[in-house]
């Protein structure tokens, strides 16, 4: 055909409909060939691309690669980007991706399964791999995504997928032992989202540790995993006469301490508070927060290394998660119970 690279014989770029007619396929097949190549057979995709090239069909640059691996993009999906828990993970992931010549594409799910699924669907054709942190999406959806692109899941175990998780059971055990050593015999848990896999793991670990140590444990009403969620939980904590509480994460613990202070309750003189994650702010609040520390930067780097290995052809290790060690950091928010 006597046409240049960008225009057909009519002197304008070819349309998707003209390519479809010439190739003998539907317009949707042409669209999938360039946007979701994994959903079109190799023979059909090659034929469509050949016809498109002959017609001078111009594809938007972001979809131009014939394989997602050529984009040099890795998506990082987080449940809530405002949570400082993700700062270290993102920094570690960004460093590891940059060293390999990749760019990190950030997705904020805003603690919404619907938003998370929509965003994952939108970026799926654009990226070489995905790291999904603290996801609220079902295992079925995650496995479906993994069929199209390499996936690593953080803070949750999904059978058959590569997963990186902190050793929260060990961390909870250390927190309970610490409170027991101080003299606490009844310990409460302030849970986060019901849909959080890690939330269930931490509560189970508390129950097991309390049983082994001969302590009582009580689960409070679940709260949103934010400062505001912890602040609102202060009413229940005071009403139930709590003397020691382990919170789902640091930001909830800091919000709880703020709420207790507003009600005239002292930490740790009246109530001991423990957080999870050792976010940077946990050492800045007053009193400084006792917390279970996870190496967040290492978690991010580990996840990127695994997804890069899969992009290179390695098979995911789906039989067991990569477990990252944690440690208890004792600061000023825990103390002996009042007589």
C-alpha positions as CSV (number, residue, x, y, z in Angstrom):
1,X,0.0,0.0,0.0
2,X,1.3,3.4,-0.9
3,X,1.0,5.0,2.4
4,X,3.6,6.5,4.8
5,X,4.1,5.5,8.4
6,X,1.4,7.8,9.8
7,X,-1.2,8.3,7.2
8,X,-3.3,6.1,4.9
9,X,-4.1,6.7,1.3
10,X,-6.8,9.2,2.3
11,X,-4.1,11.5,3.8
12,X,-5.1,10.9,7.4
13,X,-4.3,8.3,10.1
14,X,-6.2,5.1,9.8
15,X,-9.0,4.4,12.3
16,X,-9.5,1.4,14.5
17,X,-12.6,0.5,12.4
18,X,-10.6,0.6,9.1
19,X,-8.0,-1.7,10.7
20,X,-10.7,-4.1,11.9
21,X,-12.3,-4.2,8.5
22,X,-9.0,-4.8,6.6
23,X,-8.0,-7.5,9.1
24,X,-11.3,-9.2,9.2
25,X,-11.8,-8.8,13.0
26,X,-13.9,-6.8,15.3
27,X,-12.8,-3.3,16.5
28,X,-12.7,-4.7,20.0
29,X,-10.1,-7.2,18.9
30,X,-8.0,-4.5,17.5
31,X,-8.2,-2.6,20.7
32,X,-7.2,-5.6,22.8
33,X,-4.3,-6.3,20.5
34,X,-2.7,-3.1,21.5
35,X,-4.1,-2.5,25.0
36,X,-4.4,-6.1,26.4
37,X,-2.2,-8.3,24.2
38,X,-2.5,-11.3,26.5
39,X,-6.2,-11.6,25.7
40,X,-5.6,-12.1,21.9
41,X,-4.1,-15.1,20.3
42,X,-0.6,-14.7,19.0
43,X,-1.6,-15.4,15.4
44,X,-4.4,-12.9,15.5
45,X,-2.4,-10.3,17.3
46,X,0.5,-10.6,14.7
47,X,-2.0,-10.3,11.9
48,X,-3.7,-7.2,13.3
49,X,-0.4,-5.5,13.9
50,X,0.8,-6.2,10.4
51,X,-2.4,-4.8,8.9
52,X,-2.3,-1.8,11.3
53,X,1.3,-1.1,10.2
54,X,0.3,-1.2,6.5
55,X,-2.5,1.2,7.1
56,X,-0.4,3.5,9.1
57,X,-2.6,3.0,12.2
58,X,-1.3,5.2,15.0
59,X,-1.4,3.9,18.5
60,X,-1.3,6.1,21.6
61,X,2.3,6.0,22.9
62,X,1.3,4.5,26.3
63,X,-0.1,1.4,24.6
64,X,2.5,1.1,21.8
65,X,4.6,-1.7,23.4
66,X,3.5,-5.2,22.1
67,X,4.3,-6.6,25.5
68,X,3.7,-5.1,29.0
69,X,7.2,-6.0,30.0
70,X,8.5,-3.3,27.6
71,X,6.8,-0.5,29.5
72,X,9.4,-0.6,32.4
73,X,6.5,0.2,34.8
74,X,5.7,-1.7,38.0
75,X,2.5,-0.8,39.8
76,X,2.5,-0.5,43.6
77,X,-1.1,-0.6,45.0
78,X,-1.6,0.5,48.6
79,X,-4.7,0.5,50.8
80,X,-4.2,4.1,51.9
81,X,-1.3,6.2,50.8
82,X,-1.8,8.6,53.7
83,X,-0.9,5.9,56.2
84,X,2.8,6.4,57.1
85,X,3.2,2.6,57.2
86,X,3.6,2.8,53.4
87,X,6.3,5.5,53.4
88,X,9.2,3.0,54.1
89,X,7.7,0.3,51.8
90,X,7.4,2.8,48.9
91,X,10.9,4.1,49.4
92,X,12.4,0.7,49.4
93,X,10.4,-0.4,46.4
94,X,11.3,2.8,44.5
95,X,15.0,2.3,45.1
96,X,14.9,-1.4,44.0
97,X,12.9,-0.6,40.9
98,X,15.1,2.3,39.9
99,X,18.2,0.2,40.2
100,X,16.7,-2.2,37.7
101,X,15.7,0.6,35.3
102,X,12.0,0.5,36.2
103,X,9.6,3.2,37.3
104,X,7.1,2.7,40.1
105,X,3.4,3.6,39.4
106,X,1.5,4.3,42.6
107,X,-2.1,3.3,43.2
108,X,-4.1,4.5,46.2
109,X,-7.2,2.3,47.0
110,X,-8.4,4.6,49.7
111,X,-9.4,1.5,51.8
112,X,-12.0,0.7,49.1
113,X,-12.1,-2.7,47.4
114,X,-14.1,-1.2,44.6
115,X,-11.6,1.6,43.9
116,X,-8.7,-0.9,44.2
117,X,-10.3,-3.3,41.6
118,X,-11.0,-0.5,39.2
119,X,-7.5,0.9,39.3
120,X,-5.9,-2.6,38.9
121,X,-8.0,-3.2,35.8
122,X,-7.0,0.2,34.4
123,X,-3.2,-0.3,34.8
124,X,-3.1,-4.0,34.0
125,X,-2.3,-3.5,30.3
126,X,0.4,-0.8,31.1
127,X,2.7,-2.5,33.6
128,X,5.3,-5.3,33.6
129,X,4.3,-6.4,37.1
130,X,2.4,-5.5,40.3
131,X,3.1,-5.2,44.0
132,X,-0.2,-5.1,45.9
133,X,0.1,-4.1,49.6
134,X,-2.6,-4.7,52.3
135,X,-5.1,-5.4,49.6
136,X,-8.9,-5.6,50.3
137,X,-9.5,-7.5,47.1
138,X,-10.5,-11.2,47.1
139,X,-8.0,-14.0,46.5
140,X,-9.9,-14.9,43.4
141,X,-9.4,-11.5,41.8
142,X,-5.7,-11.5,42.8
143,X,-5.2,-14.8,41.2
144,X,-7.0,-13.6,38.1
145,X,-4.7,-10.6,37.9
146,X,-1.6,-12.8,38.3
147,X,-2.6,-14.7,35.1
148,X,-1.9,-11.5,33.1
149,X,1.1,-10.1,34.9
150,X,3.5,-11.0,37.7
151,X,2.1,-10.2,41.1
152,X,3.6,-10.0,44.6
153,X,1.3,-9.5,47.5
154,X,2.4,-7.7,50.7
155,X,0.9,-8.2,54.2
156,X,-1.3,-11.0,53.2
157,X,-0.9,-14.7,52.2
158,X,-2.7,-15.8,49.1
159,X,-2.2,-19.4,48.0
160,X,-0.3,-19.8,44.8
161,X,1.0,-16.2,44.7
162,X,4.3,-14.8,45.8
163,X,3.8,-13.1,49.2
164,X,5.9,-11.0,51.5
165,X,4.7,-10.6,55.1
166,X,6.1,-9.4,58.4
167,X,6.2,-12.0,61.2
168,X,3.3,-10.5,63.0
169,X,2.5,-13.5,65.2
170,X,6.0,-13.3,66.7
171,X,5.6,-9.5,67.1
172,X,2.3,-9.9,68.9
173,X,3.8,-12.6,71.2
174,X,6.6,-10.2,72.2
175,X,4.1,-7.4,72.8
176,X,1.9,-9.6,75.1
177,X,5.0,-10.9,76.9
178,X,6.1,-7.4,77.5
179,X,2.7,-6.3,79.0
180,X,2.5,-9.5,81.1
181,X,6.0,-8.7,82.5
182,X,4.7,-5.3,83.5
183,X,1.9,-7.0,85.5
184,X,-1.0,-6.8,83.1
185,X,-3.4,-9.8,83.3
186,X,-6.2,-8.6,80.9
187,X,-5.2,-7.2,77.5
188,X,-7.5,-5.8,74.8
189,X,-7.1,-5.7,71.1
190,X,-8.2,-2.7,69.0
191,X,-8.8,-4.2,65.6
192,X,-8.6,-2.6,62.2
193,X,-10.7,-3.4,59.1
194,X,-12.6,-6.6,59.1
195,X,-11.5,-7.3,55.5
196,X,-7.8,-7.1,56.5
197,X,-6.1,-10.5,56.5
198,X,-3.4,-9.1,58.7
199,X,-6.0,-7.9,61.2
200,X,-7.2,-11.5,61.7
201,X,-3.7,-12.9,62.0
202,X,-2.9,-10.4,64.8
203,X,-6.0,-11.2,66.8
204,X,-5.4,-14.9,66.4
205,X,-1.8,-14.4,67.6
206,X,-3.0,-12.5,70.6
207,X,-5.4,-15.2,71.6
208,X,-2.8,-17.9,71.4
209,X,-0.2,-15.9,73.3
210,X,-2.7,-15.0,76.0
211,X,-3.8,-18.6,76.4
212,X,-0.2,-19.8,76.8
213,X,0.6,-17.1,79.3
214,X,-2.6,-17.5,81.3
215,X,-3.9,-14.0,80.5
216,X,-7.4,-12.7,79.5
217,X,-7.9,-11.2,76.1
218,X,-10.8,-9.1,74.7
219,X,-11.4,-7.8,71.2
220,X,-12.9,-4.3,71.0
221,X,-15.1,-2.9,68.2
222,X,-13.2,-2.7,64.8
223,X,-12.2,0.8,63.8
224,X,-11.0,2.4,60.6
225,X,-7.1,2.2,60.6
226,X,-6.6,6.0,61.0
227,X,-5.9,8.5,63.7
228,X,-9.6,9.4,63.7
229,X,-10.5,5.8,64.1
230,X,-8.3,5.4,67.1
231,X,-9.6,8.7,68.6
232,X,-13.2,7.5,68.3
233,X,-12.3,4.2,70.0
234,X,-11.3,6.1,73.2
235,X,-14.9,6.1,74.4
236,X,-15.2,2.3,74.3
237,X,-11.7,1.9,75.9
238,X,-12.6,4.1,78.8
239,X,-16.1,2.7,79.2
240,X,-14.7,-0.9,79.5
241,X,-12.0,0.0,81.9
242,X,-9.2,-1.1,79.7
243,X,-5.8,-1.1,81.3
244,X,-3.7,-2.4,78.4
245,X,-4.4,-2.3,74.7
246,X,-2.6,-3.5,71.5
247,X,-3.7,-1.6,68.4
248,X,-3.9,-2.8,64.8
249,X,-1.4,-0.2,63.7
250,X,0.5,2.9,64.9
251,X,-1.8,5.5,63.6
252,X,-4.7,4.0,65.5
253,X,-2.6,3.9,68.6
254,X,-1.6,7.5,68.3
255,X,-5.2,8.5,67.7
256,X,-6.3,6.5,70.7
257,X,-3.7,8.3,72.9
258,X,-5.0,11.6,71.7
259,X,-8.6,10.6,72.5
260,X,-7.6,9.3,76.0
261,X,-5.7,12.6,76.7
262,X,-8.8,14.6,75.8
263,X,-10.8,12.5,78.3
264,X,-8.2,13.1,81.1
265,X,-6.8,9.5,80.9
266,X,-3.0,9.3,81.2
267,X,-0.7,7.0,79.1
268,X,0.9,4.9,80.5
269,X,-0.1,5.6,84.1
270,X,-3.8,4.7,83.5
271,X,-3.6,2.7,80.2
272,X,-0.7,1.1,78.4
273,X,-0.8,1.4,74.6
274,X,1.1,-0.7,72.0
275,X,1.1,-0.1,68.2
276,X,2.3,-2.0,65.2
277,X,4.7,-1.1,62.3
278,X,7.0,1.4,64.0
279,X,6.2,4.3,61.6
280,X,8.4,7.4,61.8
281,X,5.8,9.3,63.9
282,X,5.8,6.6,66.6
283,X,9.0,8.1,68.0
284,X,7.7,11.7,67.8
285,X,4.4,11.6,69.7
286,X,4.1,12.1,73.5
287,X,4.5,9.7,75.1
288,X,6.7,7.9,72.6
289,X,4.9,4.8,71.4
290,X,5.9,1.2,72.2
291,X,5.4,-0.7,68.9
292,X,6.2,-3.8,67.0
293,X,8.7,-2.8,64.3
294,X,8.8,-4.2,60.8
295,X,11.7,-3.4,58.4
296,X,9.4,-1.5,56.0
297,X,12.1,-0.5,53.5
298,X,13.3,-4.2,53.3
299,X,9.7,-5.3,52.7
300,X,9.5,-2.9,49.7
301,X,12.8,-4.0,48.3
302,X,12.1,-7.7,48.7
303,X,8.8,-7.3,46.9
304,X,10.3,-5.6,43.9
305,X,13.2,-8.1,43.7
306,X,10.6,-10.9,43.5
307,X,8.5,-9.3,40.9
308,X,11.5,-8.5,38.8
309,X,12.6,-12.1,39.0
310,X,9.2,-13.2,37.7
311,X,9.3,-10.6,34.9
312,X,12.6,-12.3,34.0
313,X,10.9,-15.6,33.8
314,X,11.2,-17.1,37.3
315,X,8.3,-19.0,38.7
316,X,6.6,-17.4,41.8
317,X,7.1,-19.2,45.1
318,X,3.5,-19.7,46.0
319,X,3.9,-22.6,48.5
320,X,5.0,-20.3,51.4
321,X,5.3,-16.6,52.0
322,X,8.6,-14.7,52.5
323,X,8.6,-14.0,56.2
324,X,10.3,-10.8,57.3
325,X,11.4,-10.7,61.0
326,X,10.0,-8.1,63.4
327,X,11.0,-6.8,66.8
328,X,9.4,-5.1,69.8
329,X,10.6,-1.5,70.5
330,X,9.7,-0.5,74.1
331,X,9.3,3.2,74.6
332,X,7.1,5.3,77.0
333,X,3.5,4.3,76.2
334,X,3.6,1.1,78.3
335,X,3.9,0.8,82.1
336,X,2.8,-1.2,85.1
337,X,-1.0,-1.2,85.8
338,X,-2.3,1.0,88.6
339,X,-2.9,-0.7,91.9
